[in-house]
Amino acid sequence: MRSKSASRGRGSLLAALLACLVVAGLALGLVATPVAAHAYLSETDPANGEQVDGVPDEITLTFSGDGVVNADITVEGPDGEVVSGESEIDPDDTQLVDVPIEDAADEEGMYTVEWEVLADDGHTTSGSFFFAVGDEPLDRDAVLESHEDDETDESISPIEAGAKGLLLVGIIGLVGIPATAAVAAGPVFARAGGSRRAALDGRVGRLLVGAAVLTLASALALGLVRSTSLGPLSVDTVSQFLETPLGQAWLVQLVVAALVTAVVVWHLRGGARRSALAGTFGGALALAGTVAWTSHSATAIDRLQGTVVDFVHIVGAGLWIGGLAVLALAVVPAARTGAPADRTALVTGAIRRFSVLALGGVTLVVATGFVLASWHVPEADGLVDTVYGLTLVAKLALIAIALGLGGVTRFVLLRRLEPSRATDSAGPSRPASADGGAAPEDGQLRTIVRSIRLELALLVAVLLLSGLLTSAPTAAVTEGDELVESTIEREYDDGILEVSAFPAAEEADGDDYFVLEADEPIVFEVAFLDDDGEPMSSDQAVRLLASSEDGTETEVELEETDDGAYATVQPLAADGRWELRVTGAPEGSYVSEWIDVIAVSPDGHEDHDHGDDDSHDHGDDAHDHEDAHDHDGESDDSAFAVFLQFGAVAVAVVGTVAVTVETLRVRNRD
């Protein structure tokens, strides 16, 4: 009676703990906003392409996403000489980096800034931008090159991704193996006798040693790989890495992993079972905390919110996947050491009790997974347009298959064995079969075992994909920095006028207007094309006149390029409505065309409405516009992100109910 009461108490406590983890993770997760992982340049002072009167005393770089722990930034003057001093990371806000200008003597021309930073999450990003001193026109090729360098690099280190994936496999094993051994498998084998429990303990101990060694080795490898972001691998590089917050977290991770390894080895050599399992579980939670502390979510937003949600996600995966490892690699082999009549009872009993852990783990994983997705993939397009999104889709597909297998095992295959088990318990044990072969339930048991092992294999693949996922820039980053070239074509008497703008906030649509960013250096290219699409030269200067609605006007002459087009670099000084007038004389035909422009603020363009019934009457020297553009601010969360957040709540509610029902069902059967 005492054993049964204790078992029921542990089940109730577990259900309450799982419910608390769900509530805590969602409460912190749903109040957070979508984030960007890694450190990406979001703003500079002077701005990219800005023309200033004199050389500034310092340059400020502002990064989005993670904070910066190490910055290597140089500024080259017009003559190619380095004019900057040592970069300084703001101690109060590690997303700000200041670079003093020391050796410049107000020399006019273009200044190029090359930057490379190490972020809190251990990833390095780099790029360049430029600004100009004086009134010298900006160089088209330099502007195009600066945007090429500024594109997000989605390349992933295979060694880092592999080490991270193996680290997750090890930690999740250390979380789930002791929990399942203590709550699910242990009580069932204890009732079967000391020899059965000893066989189970031996296999669980070997599983824990394997998981601990894997965790220690992969943690060591991951830290060494990350330290190479500061230079070639050496003692000095590792020492520098240990001075960063990420390096200090790595050191804690190594110490905890070493202690856990010592505990599981002690357990394998005969140490107290309960103390060893409790110590291993506690150490695994600490390891999960170090991973969560340095995750994308924790480093890019509030530490507490991101850490708790990632921590709950890892613990849930441990209860589910680590428990499957116990069933597949410890329970089944240990059960086979006994009499055939006892195998089915041992395996099915362990599966039934594990179902509470599995449902709780699945609830934690899926609910927090929805929250994480709402942060890192705020738009549905990010699922197919980015490496992060495609990896996430592959991971979700494998999880869906694994969930299907788990459902079939628990609610179909297991129930087929229960009637025969009830019959056996009502009378003497039946012989294996009439002809001496295996009993019918042995075949069903083998089917269950194969299903469990396949489910485990799929989920190990999911963990390896998670290593890839946590090493890639999130979709929240890569979706936002895609550069677009917008092109508008107009027909005239003898050909086609083609006008392009780069970078553009949007591609031009059927309304034939540009959406460009204010104060951003825009490369305008004009080409006069004949009927065969070949460029024609202009007999007179090709000019571009930019007129704003407040009366500001700027007119420039375009330079001919090697491909027969005409180009210039021209920023639009303020947001609002602008009009561009392009004039030229290709093959002796005078061309004058007007193009509408919406200039949007640098912090993100807004919705705009270009009426279909607008009238445009452009004379050679006068023009009239009656169209209106309406700008409505975008909400912080996209509809897709809100959908994911509601999904998290729904999964949490349904999962909590399922865990409660399963707990009562197991309690009543025991």
Residue pairs with C-beta under 8 A, 6 or more apart in sequence:
3 187
3 190
4 670
7 187
7 670
8 667
8 670
10 182
10 183
11 183
11 356
11 663
11 666
11 667
12 663
14 183
14 356
14 357
14 360
14 663
15 356
15 360
15 659
15 660
15 663
18 360
18 363
18 364
18 656
18 659
19 656
19 659
21 312
21 315
21 316
21 364
22 312
22 363
22 364
22 367
22 652
22 655
22 656
23 652
24 308
24 312
25 308
25 309
25 312
25 313
25 364
25 367
25 368
25 371
26 367
26 368
26 371
26 648
26 649
26 652
28 304
28 305
28 308
28 309
29 305
29 308
29 309
29 368
29 371
29 372
29 375
29 648
30 371
30 645
30 648
30 649
31 305
32 297
32 301
32 302
32 305
32 306
32 309
32 371
32 375
33 301
33 375
33 636
33 637
34 374
34 375
34 376
34 378
34 476
34 636
34 637
34 638
34 641
35 65
35 296
35 297
35 300
35 301
35 306
35 375
35 376
35 474
35 476
36 64
36 65
36 300
36 473
36 474
36 476
36 477
36 480
37 65
37 66
37 121
37 123
37 296
37 297
37 299
37 300
37 376
37 473
37 474
37 476
37 477
38 65
38 66
38 119
38 121
38 123
38 125
38 296
38 473
38 474
38 477
39 63
39 64
39 65
39 66
39 67
39 68
39 95
39 117
39 118
39 119
39 120
39 123
39 125
40 63
40 64
40 65
40 125
40 152
40 473
40 477
40 481
41 61
41 62
41 63
41 64
41 115
41 125
41 127
41 129
41 150
42 62
42 63
42 64
43 61
43 62
43 602
44 59
44 60
44 61
44 62
44 113
44 129
45 56
45 59
45 60
45 62
46 52
46 56
46 59
46 131
47 131
47 519
47 520
47 602
48 129
48 130
48 131
48 146
48 150
48 520
48 521
49 129
49 130
49 131
49 132
49 138
49 143
49 146
49 520
49 521
49 569
49 571
50 131
50 132
50 519
51 131
51 132
51 133
51 134
51 135
51 138
52 131
52 132
52 133
53 133
53 134
54 106
54 133
55 83
55 101
55 104
55 105
55 106
55 107
55 111
55 133
56 101
57 100
57 101
58 98
58 99
58 100
58 101
59 73
59 75
59 84
59 98
59 99
59 101
59 113
60 96
60 97
60 98
60 99
61 71
61 73
61 96
61 97
61 98
61 99
61 113
61 115
62 95
62 96
63 95
63 96
63 97
63 117
63 119
64 95
64 477
65 119
65 299
65 300
65 477
66 119
66 120
66 121
66 123
66 296
66 299
66 300
67 93
67 94
67 95
67 119
67 120
67 299
68 89
68 94
68 95
68 97
68 117
68 118
68 119
68 120
69 89
69 94
69 118
69 119
69 120
69 244
69 245
69 246
70 89
70 117
70 118
70 229
70 230
70 240
70 244
71 87
71 89
71 97
71 115
71 116
71 117
71 118
72 87
72 115
72 116
72 117
73 84
73 87
73 97
73 99
73 113
73 114
73 115
73 116
73 117
74 82
74 84
74 113
74 114
75 82
75 83
75 84
75 99
75 101
75 111
75 112
75 113
76 82
76 83
76 111
76 112
76 113
76 114
77 83
77 103
77 104
77 107
77 109
77 111
78 107
78 108
78 109
78 110
78 111
79 107
81 103
82 103
83 101
83 102
83 103
83 104
83 111
84 99
84 100
84 101
84 102
85 99
85 100
85 101
85 102
86 100
87 97
87 98
87 99
88 97
88 98
88 99
88 100
89 96
89 97
90 96
90 97
90 98
94 120
97 115
97 117
99 113
104 111
106 133
107 133
108 133
108 134
108 136
109 132
109 133
109 134
109 136
110 130
110 131
110 132
110 136
110 138
110 139
110 142
111 130
111 131
111 132
111 133
112 128
112 129
112 130
112 142
113 128
113 129
113 130
113 131
114 126
114 128
115 126
115 127
115 128
116 124
116 125
116 126
117 124
117 125
117 126
118 124
118 229
118 230
118 244
118 246
119 125
119 299
120 245
120 246
120 294
120 299
121 246
121 294
121 295
121 296
121 299
121 300
122 160
122 226
122 229
122 246
122 294
123 229
123 471
123 473
124 229
125 152
125 153
126 153
127 149
127 150
128 146
128 149
128 150
129 146
129 150
130 142
130 143
130 146
132 138
137 556
137 568
137 569
138 521
138 569
139 569
140 523
140 559
140 561
140 567
140 568
140 569
143 521
143 523
143 569
144 502
144 523
147 483
147 502
147 503
150 481
151 481
151 483
152 473
152 477
152 478
152 481
153 473
154 386
154 387
154 388
154 472
154 473
154 478
156 387
156 468
156 471
156 472
157 225
157 471
159 221
159 225
160 222
160 225
160 226
160 471
161 467
161 468
161 471
162 464
162 467
163 218
163 221
163 222
163 225
163 467
164 218
164 222
164 466
164 467
164 470
164 471
165 463
165 464
165 465
165 466
165 467
165 468
166 214
166 217
166 218
166 464
166 467
167 215
167 218
167 219
167 222
167 291
167 467
168 291
168 314
168 317
168 463
168 466
168 467
169 211
169 214
169 218
169 460
169 463
169 464
170 211
170 212
170 213
170 214
170 215
170 216
170 218
171 215
171 284
171 287
171 288
171 291
171 314
171 318
172 314
172 317
172 318
172 321
172 322
172 463
173 207
173 208
173 210
173 211
173 214
173 215
173 318
173 321
173 322
173 325
174 208
174 211
174 212
174 215
174 260
174 280
174 281
174 283
174 284
174 287
174 318
174 322
175 281
175 284
175 285
175 288
175 314
175 315
175 317
175 318
175 319
175 322
176 318
176 319
176 320
176 321
176 322
176 323
176 324
176 325
176 326
176 357
176 361
177 204
177 207
177 208
177 211
177 280
177 322
177 323
177 325
177 326
177 330
178 204
178 208
178 277
178 278
178 280
178 281
178 284
179 281
179 318
179 319
179 322
179 323
179 357
180 319
180 322
180 323
180 326
180 327
180 354
180 357
181 200
181 201
181 204
181 277
181 326
181 330
182 274
182 277
183 353
183 356
183 357
184 323
184 326
184 350
184 353
184 354
184 356
184 357
185 200
185 204
185 326
185 327
185 330
185 331
185 350
185 353
185 354
186 197
186 200
187 353
188 346
188 349
188 350
188 353
189 196
189 197
189 199
189 200
189 331
189 334
189 346
189 350
190 197
192 338
192 342
192 345
192 346
195 337
195 338
196 334
196 335
196 337
196 338
196 342
196 346
199 333
199 334
199 337
200 330
200 331
200 334
201 273
202 268
202 334
203 329
203 330
203 333
203 334
204 326
204 330
205 264
205 267
205 268
205 276
206 268
207 325
207 326
207 329
207 330
208 264
208 267
208 268
208 280
209 261
209 264
209 265
209 268
211 264
212 257
212 260
212 261
212 263
212 264
212 265
212 280
213 261
215 257
215 260
215 261
215 287
216 254
216 257
216 258
216 261
219 250
219 253
219 254
219 257
220 254
222 250
223 241
223 247
223 250
223 253
223 254
224 233
224 238
226 241
226 246
226 250
227 233
227 237
227 238
227 240
227 241
227 247
228 237
230 237
230 240
230 241
231 237
231 240
240 247
241 247
241 250
242 248
242 250
242 251
246 294
249 290
249 293
249 294
252 290
253 287
253 290
253 291
256 283
256 286
256 287
256 290
257 283
257 287
259 283
260 279
260 280
260 283
260 284
260 287
263 271
263 276
263 279
263 280
263 283
264 276
264 280
266 276
267 273
267 276
267 277
267 280
284 318
285 315
288 311
288 314
288 315
288 318
289 307
289 311
291 310
291 314
292 298
292 306
292 307
292 308
292 310
292 311
292 313
292 314
293 303
293 307
295 306
295 307
295 310
295 470
296 306
296 376
296 470
296 474
297 305
297 306
297 307
297 309
297 310
297 372
297 375
297 376
298 305
298 306
298 307
298 310
299 306
300 306
301 375
309 368
309 371
309 372
310 368
310 372
312 364
312 368
313 364
313 365
313 368
313 369
313 372
315 361
315 364
316 360
316 361
316 362
316 363
316 364
316 365
316 368
317 361
317 364
317 365
317 459
317 463
318 361
319 357
319 358
319 360
319 361
319 364
320 357
320 358
320 361
320 362
320 365
320 459
321 361
321 456
321 459
321 460
321 462
321 463
323 354
323 357
323 358
323 361
324 358
324 452
324 455
324 456
324 459
325 456
326 354
327 347
327 350
327 351
327 354
327 452
328 449
328 452
328 453
328 456
331 346
331 347
331 350
332 347
332 449
332 452
334 346
335 342
335 343
335 346
335 347
336 343
338 346
340 432
340 438
340 439
340 442
341 424
341 429
343 442
343 445
344 417
344 420
344 421
344 441
344 442
344 445
345 421
347 445
347 448
347 449
348 414
348 417
348 418
348 421
348 448
351 409
351 410
351 414
351 448
351 452
352 414
352 666
352 669
353 666
353 670
355 410
355 662
355 666
356 659
356 662
356 663
356 666
358 406
358 410
359 655
359 658
359 659
359 662
360 655
360 659
362 403
362 406
362 655
363 651
363 652
363 654
363 655
363 656
363 658
363 659
364 655
365 399
366 399
366 651
366 655
367 648
367 649
367 651
367 652
367 655
368 648
369 648
370 644
370 645
370 647
370 648
370 651
371 644
371 645
371 648
373 392
373 644
374 637
374 640
374 641
374 642
374 644
374 645
374 648
375 474
375 476
375 641
376 388
376 474
376 475
376 476
377 383
377 388
377 389
377 392
377 474
377 475
377 476
377 640
378 475
378 476
378 479
378 637
378 638
378 640
378 641
379 475
379 479
379 638
379 640
379 641
380 640
381 479
382 388
382 389
382 475
382 476
382 478
382 479
383 389
383 390
383 392
383 393
383 475
384 390
384 393
385 475
385 478
385 479
386 473
386 474
386 475
386 478
386 479
387 472
387 473
387 478
388 469
388 472
388 473
388 474
388 475
388 478
389 475
391 465
391 468
391 469
391 472
392 469
394 465
395 462
395 465
395 466
395 469
398 458
398 459
398 461
398 462
398 465
399 458
399 459
399 462
401 458
402 455
402 458
402 459
402 462
405 451
405 454
405 455
405 458
406 455
408 451
409 448
409 451
409 452
409 455
413 444
413 447
413 448
413 451
414 448
416 444
417 441
417 444
417 445
417 448
420 440
420 441
421 441
424 430
430 439
431 439
432 438
432 439
432 442
433 439
433 440
483 502
483 503
484 502
484 503
484 504
484 505
484 506
484 507
485 500
485 501
485 502
485 503
485 504
485 507
486 500
486 501
486 502
486 504
486 506
486 507
486 508
486 514
486 515
486 516
487 498
487 499
487 500
487 501
487 508
488 498
488 499
488 500
488 508
488 512
488 513
488 514
488 595
489 496
489 497
489 498
489 499
490 496
490 497
490 499
490 512
490 593
490 595
491 497
492 589
492 591
492 593
493 589
494 530
494 586
494 587
494 589
495 528
495 529
495 530
495 531
495 536
495 586
495 587
495 589
496 528
496 529
497 526
497 527
497 528
497 529
497 582
497 591
497 593
498 526
498 527
498 528
498 529
499 524
499 525
499 526
499 580
499 582
499 593
499 595
500 523
500 524
500 525
500 526
500 527
501 514
501 516
501 522
501 523
501 524
502 522
502 523
502 525
503 517
503 520
503 522
504 514
504 515
504 516
504 522
505 515
505 516
505 517
505 600
505 605
506 515
506 605
508 514
508 515
511 610
511 612
512 595
512 596
513 595
513 596
513 597
513 598
513 610
514 580
514 595
514 596
514 597
514 598
515 597
515 598
515 600
515 605
515 608
516 522
516 572
516 597
516 598
516 599
516 600
517 599
517 600
517 601
517 602
517 605
518 571
518 572
518 573
518 574
518 575
518 576
518 599
518 600
518 601
518 602
519 571
519 572
519 573
519 574
519 602
520 571
520 572
520 602
521 569
521 570
521 571
522 569
522 570
522 571
522 572
523 567
523 568
523 569
524 544
524 558
524 567
524 568
524 569
524 570
524 580
525 561
525 565
525 566
525 567
526 542
526 544
526 558
526 565
526 566
526 567
526 582
526 584
527 535
527 564
527 565
527 566
528 535
528 536
528 537
528 538
528 584
528 586
528 587
528 591
529 535
529 536
530 536
530 587
534 564
535 563
535 564
535 565
536 564
536 586
536 587
537 560
537 564
537 586
537 587
538 566
538 584
538 585
538 586
539 585
539 586
539 587
539 588
540 584
540 585
541 557
541 558
541 584
542 557
542 558
542 560
542 566
542 582
542 583
542 584
543 555
543 556
543 557
543 558
543 582
543 583
543 584
544 555
544 556
544 558
544 568
544 570
544 580
544 581
544 582
545 553
545 554
545 555
545 580
545 581
545 583
546 553
546 554
546 555
546 570
546 572
546 578
546 579
546 580
546 597
547 553
547 578
547 579
547 580
547 581
548 572
548 573
548 574
548 576
548 577
548 578
548 599
549 576
549 577
549 578
550 574
550 576
552 573
552 574
554 570
554 573
556 568
556 570
557 568
558 566
558 567
558 568
559 566
559 567
559 568
560 566
561 567
566 584
572 578
572 597
572 599
574 599
575 599
575 600
575 601
576 598
576 599
577 596
577 597
577 598
577 599
577 625
577 629
578 596
578 597
578 598
578 599
579 594
579 595
579 596
579 597
579 623
579 625
580 594
580 595
580 596
580 597
581 592
581 593
581 594
581 595
581 618
581 623
582 591
582 592
582 593
582 595
583 590
583 591
583 592
584 590
584 591
585 591
592 618
592 620
593 618
594 616
594 618
594 623
596 610
596 616
596 625
596 627
598 605
598 608
598 610
598 629
600 606
600 608
600 631
604 634
606 631
606 632
606 633
606 634
607 630
607 631
607 632
607 634
608 629
608 630
608 631
609 628
609 629
609 630
610 627
610 629
611 627
611 628
614 625
614 626
614 627
614 628
615 624
615 626
615 627
616 623
616 624
616 625
616 627
617 623
617 624
618 624
637 645
